[in-house]
């Protein structure tokens, strides 16, 4: 009897240890955020273009595209950013080949959380461009999370510049 109690207690302890706390998730919409095409990207094509057409926050996209910016802890596209996406759709119609959609975050949150948020931002931009006529098979998404900042000053303006999606032609 004592052996059964000890065995049950040991199994219960192992079970509880195996059920540790996990990183926070950004939503649970089943099937809505399928990021399987993120693995199609190879190479590092990161560039920074501060003088581009990205508006007051700057532009770190390349190849004639503009960066899309997001609010803190958010992957919803504002009306102002939808206008930038429309301009990017127009630019996409003038190009051929794959378009790399790169999600980025500020430094707040865990690495895992920021990676997931970057993917959701990239997916939101890809979906918006698809809804305006860009073939989804032309776009691949990738998340850099917080690892690709364009600014490192500890200011709100700097953090806002890092909450973005950059677009560029995949090479």
ChimeraX attribute file (.defattr): number of C-alpha atoms within 10 A of each C-alpha:
attribute: neighborCount
match mode: 1-to-1
recipient: residues
	/A:1	6
	/A:2	7
	/A:3	8
	/A:4	9
	/A:5	10
	/A:6	11
	/A:7	12
	/A:8	12
	/A:9	12
	/A:10	12
	/A:11	12
	/A:12	12
	/A:13	11
	/A:14	11
	/A:15	11
	/A:16	10
	/A:17	10
	/A:18	9
	/A:19	8
	/A:20	8
	/A:21	7
	/A:22	6
	/A:23	11
	/A:24	11
	/A:25	10
	/A:26	14
	/A:27	10
	/A:28	8
	/A:29	7
	/A:30	7
	/A:31	7
	/A:32	10
	/A:33	14
	/A:34	11
	/A:35	17
	/A:36	10
	/A:37	12
	/A:38	19
	/A:39	10
	/A:40	11
	/A:41	15
	/A:42	10
	/A:43	7
	/A:44	8
	/A:45	11
	/A:46	13
	/A:47	14
	/A:48	14
	/A:49	14
	/A:50	15
	/A:51	12
	/A:52	18
	/A:53	17
	/A:54	18
	/A:55	12
	/A:56	11
	/A:57	19
	/A:58	18
	/A:59	26
	/A:60	27
	/A:61	27
	/A:62	18
	/A:63	13
	/A:64	15
	/A:65	25
	/A:66	26
	/A:67	27
	/A:68	29
	/A:69	29
	/A:70	20
	/A:71	13
	/A:72	12
	/A:73	15
	/A:74	15
	/A:75	23
	/A:76	14
	/A:77	18
	/A:78	12
	/A:79	9
	/A:80	10
	/A:81	17
	/A:82	15
	/A:83	13
	/A:84	19
	/A:85	23
	/A:86	14
	/A:87	15
	/A:88	20
	/A:89	19
	/A:90	16
	/A:91	14
	/A:92	24
	/A:93	11
	/A:94	8
	/A:95	12
	/A:96	9
	/A:97	12
	/A:98	18
	/A:99	23
	/A:100	25
	/A:101	28
	/A:102	28
	/A:103	33
	/A:104	32
	/A:105	34
	/A:106	24
	/A:107	18
	/A:108	12
	/A:109	16
	/A:110	13
	/A:111	16
	/A:112	14
	/A:113	19
	/A:114	24
	/A:115	21
	/A:116	23
	/A:117	27
	/A:118	28
	/A:119	28
	/A:120	26
	/A:121	30
	/A:122	29
	/A:123	27
	/A:124	19
	/A:125	26
	/A:126	26
	/A:127	16
	/A:128	17
	/A:129	22
	/A:130	16
	/A:131	12
	/A:132	13
	/A:133	13
	/A:134	19
	/A:135	15
	/A:136	14
	/A:137	11
	/A:138	16
	/A:139	24
	/A:140	22
	/A:141	26
	/A:142	26
	/A:143	25
	/A:144	19
	/A:145	26
	/A:146	23
	/A:147	15
	/A:148	17
	/A:149	20
	/A:150	22
	/A:151	14
	/A:152	12
	/A:153	9
	/A:154	9
	/A:155	9
	/A:156	8
	/A:157	12
	/A:158	16
	/A:159	21
	/A:160	17
	/A:161	24
	/A:162	25
	/A:163	29
	/A:164	28
	/A:165	32
	/A:166	24
	/A:167	29
	/A:168	23
	/A:169	20
	/A:170	18
	/A:171	12
